[in-house]
Amino acid sequence: MNIIITGASKGIGFELARIFAKNENNTIIAIARSESLLKELKNACIRQDLRNKLKTIAFDLEKINEIKTVLVPEIIKHMQTVDILINNAGILINQPFEHFKTNEIKQIFDINFFSHALFINELLPYLKVGNPKHVVNISSMGGFQGSLKFPGLAYYSASKAALANLSECLAEEYKNDGIIFNCLALGSVNTEMLQKAFPNYTSKTNPAEMAEFIHDFAINGHQFFNGKIIPVSSITP
Ligand SMILES: NC(=O)c1ccc[n+]([C@@H]2O[C@H](COP(=O)([O-])OP(=O)(O)OC[C@H]3O[C@@H](n4cnc5c(N)ncnc54)[C@H](OP(=O)(O)O)[C@@H]3O)[C@@H](O)[C@H]2O)c1
């Protein structure tokens, strides 16, 4: 299978890339900004003797205008169809609503929402070919309707809610094209991002455990779910 994972330099995405790389039939493209952390991912795969299965691309998704001109041309050097796309990259700024500057709001929405929407759009020709394809958008319980909300996370949560809603809309729009869209609204996972959101809080879920779940869902979930926003959370936060 051909798999693309954004936000693969650390946290959940890092573990996800490593799990997909265990299957020698998979080609994985791992995207993030940090070249050095992506190199660590590659080294981790080399230690597991998985070096041929994973390509890394250092790219800043905030440069949304370059998704079409730089990122996608680089991707299609390595794969001409995409079986699984996991839009996992994200940022979080934790501060009171009234302290947000326009550029911070724009940054959150560019990375957490617009980059994923534009990336999906540019990959549509490669998603429409062949067997059912699965796009898994990684959202948050903060963006899940009716969930408990937390001060400081308003824009982060709103951007995640937008991504969740987009998943529902695209499932309907592309239901005859063999592309399945789902959204996982994650609860807390022990990563750098969780520390920004809830300093000194420890979740009972580690990145590798959540990555196992997302991996299994990405492979099998398209048979049972389409256009669904699924809360993946057993505790709050
Ligand atoms: N951890 C949690 O408790 C939790 C809960 C709910 C939802 N989530 C969601 O799960 C996803 C993964 O989060 P995580 O906890 O693993 O966070 P993390 O450890 O902070 O990792 C975030 C990833 O996104 C990448 N990224 C950020 N900005 C980027 C940009 N402009 N361009 C390209 N890549 C970018 C980062 O790489 P670079 O810095 O190298 O670019 C990194 O690989 C996020 O979407 C997050 O919102 C997490």
The ligand as an SDF file (V2000), in Angstrom:
LIG
                    3D

 48 52  0  0  0  0  0  0  0  0999 V2000
   -1.4880   14.5060   21.9680 N   0  0  0  0  0  0  0  0  0  0  0  0
   -2.7610   14.6800   22.2250 C   0  0  0  0  0  0  0  0  0  0  0  0
   -3.1950   14.6180   23.3830 O   0  0  0  0  0  0  0  0  0  0  0  0
   -3.7370   14.9350   21.1060 C   0  0  0  0  0  0  0  0  0  0  0  0
   -5.0990   14.9810   21.4260 C   0  0  0  0  0  0  0  0  0  0  0  0
   -6.0090   15.2140   20.4240 C   0  0  0  0  0  0  0  0  0  0  0  0
   -5.5740   15.3700   19.1280 C   0  0  0  0  0  0  0  0  0  0  0  0
   -4.2470   15.3160   18.8230 N   0  0  0  0  0  0  0  0  0  0  0  0
   -3.8630   15.5200   17.4400 C   0  0  0  0  0  0  0  0  0  0  0  0
   -3.0000   14.4800   17.0190 O   0  0  0  0  0  0  0  0  0  0  0  0
   -2.1050   14.9780   16.0140 C   0  0  0  0  0  0  0  0  0  0  0  0
   -0.6870   14.6270   16.3990 C   0  0  0  0  0  0  0  0  0  0  0  0
   -0.4010   15.3010   17.6050 O   0  0  0  0  0  0  0  0  0  0  0  0
    0.8060   14.9530   18.5850 P   0  0  0  0  0  0  0  0  0  0  0  0
    0.2660   14.9740   19.9460 O   0  0  0  0  0  0  0  0  0  0  0  0
    1.5680   13.7810   18.0850 O   0  0  0  0  0  0  0  0  0  0  0  0
    1.6490   16.3090   18.4200 O   0  0  0  0  0  0  0  0  0  0  0  0
    3.1900   16.6300   18.3170 P   0  0  0  0  0  0  0  0  0  0  0  0
    3.9980   15.6460   19.0520 O   0  0  0  0  0  0  0  0  0  0  0  0
    3.3180   18.0650   18.6400 O   0  0  0  0  0  0  0  0  0  0  0  0
    3.4670   16.4160   16.7470 O   0  0  0  0  0  0  0  0  0  0  0  0
    2.8920   17.2500   15.7930 C   0  0  0  0  0  0  0  0  0  0  0  0
    3.4280   16.8740   14.4260 C   0  0  0  0  0  0  0  0  0  0  0  0
    2.9170   17.8250   13.4660 O   0  0  0  0  0  0  0  0  0  0  0  0
    4.0100   18.3540   12.7100 C   0  0  0  0  0  0  0  0  0  0  0  0
    3.7490   19.7120   12.2680 N   0  0  0  0  0  0  0  0  0  0  0  0
    3.3890   20.7750   13.0290 C   0  0  0  0  0  0  0  0  0  0  0  0
    3.3200   21.8810   12.2720 N   0  0  0  0  0  0  0  0  0  0  0  0
    3.6490   21.5050   10.9980 C   0  0  0  0  0  0  0  0  0  0  0  0
    3.7800   22.2100    9.7770 C   0  0  0  0  0  0  0  0  0  0  0  0
    3.5950   23.5270    9.6980 N   0  0  0  0  0  0  0  0  0  0  0  0
    4.1370   21.5150    8.6780 N   0  0  0  0  0  0  0  0  0  0  0  0
    4.3760   20.1870    8.7500 C   0  0  0  0  0  0  0  0  0  0  0  0
    4.2590   19.4580    9.8730 N   0  0  0  0  0  0  0  0  0  0  0  0
    3.9130   20.1280   10.9940 C   0  0  0  0  0  0  0  0  0  0  0  0
    5.1980   18.2950   13.6860 C   0  0  0  0  0  0  0  0  0  0  0  0
    6.4230   18.2410   12.9960 O   0  0  0  0  0  0  0  0  0  0  0  0
    7.4570   19.4610   12.8320 P   0  0  0  0  0  0  0  0  0  0  0  0
    7.4470   20.2380   14.1040 O   0  0  0  0  0  0  0  0  0  0  0  0
    8.7470   18.7640   12.5380 O   0  0  0  0  0  0  0  0  0  0  0  0
    6.9320   20.2050   11.6590 O   0  0  0  0  0  0  0  0  0  0  0  0
    4.9380   16.9500   14.3660 C   0  0  0  0  0  0  0  0  0  0  0  0
    5.4590   15.9030   13.5850 O   0  0  0  0  0  0  0  0  0  0  0  0
   -2.3560   16.4860   15.9320 C   0  0  0  0  0  0  0  0  0  0  0  0
   -3.1810   16.7760   14.8350 O   0  0  0  0  0  0  0  0  0  0  0  0
   -3.0860   16.7960   17.2270 C   0  0  0  0  0  0  0  0  0  0  0  0
   -3.9160   17.9230   17.1250 O   0  0  0  0  0  0  0  0  0  0  0  0
   -3.3150   15.1020   19.7950 C   0  0  0  0  0  0  0  0  0  0  0  0
  1  2  1  0
  2  3  2  0
  2  4  1  0
  4  5  1  0
  4 48  2  0
  5  6  2  0
  6  7  1  0
  7  8  2  0
  8  9  1  0
  8 48  1  0
  9 10  1  0
  9 46  1  0
 10 11  1  0
 11 12  1  0
 11 44  1  0
 12 13  1  0
 13 14  1  0
 14 15  2  0
 14 16  1  0
 14 17  1  0
 17 18  1  0
 18 19  2  0
 18 20  1  0
 18 21  1  0
 21 22  1  0
 22 23  1  0
 23 24  1  0
 23 42  1  0
 24 25  1  0
 25 26  1  0
 25 36  1  0
 26 27  1  0
 26 35  1  0
 27 28  2  0
 28 29  1  0
 29 30  1  0
 29 35  2  0
 30 31  1  0
 30 32  2  0
 32 33  1  0
 33 34  2  0
 34 35  1  0
 36 37  1  0
 36 42  1  0
 37 38  1  0
 38 39  2  0
 38 40  1  0
 38 41  1  0
 42 43  1  0
 44 45  1  0
 44 46  1  0
 46 47  1  0
M  CHG  2   8   1  16  -1
M  END
$$$$
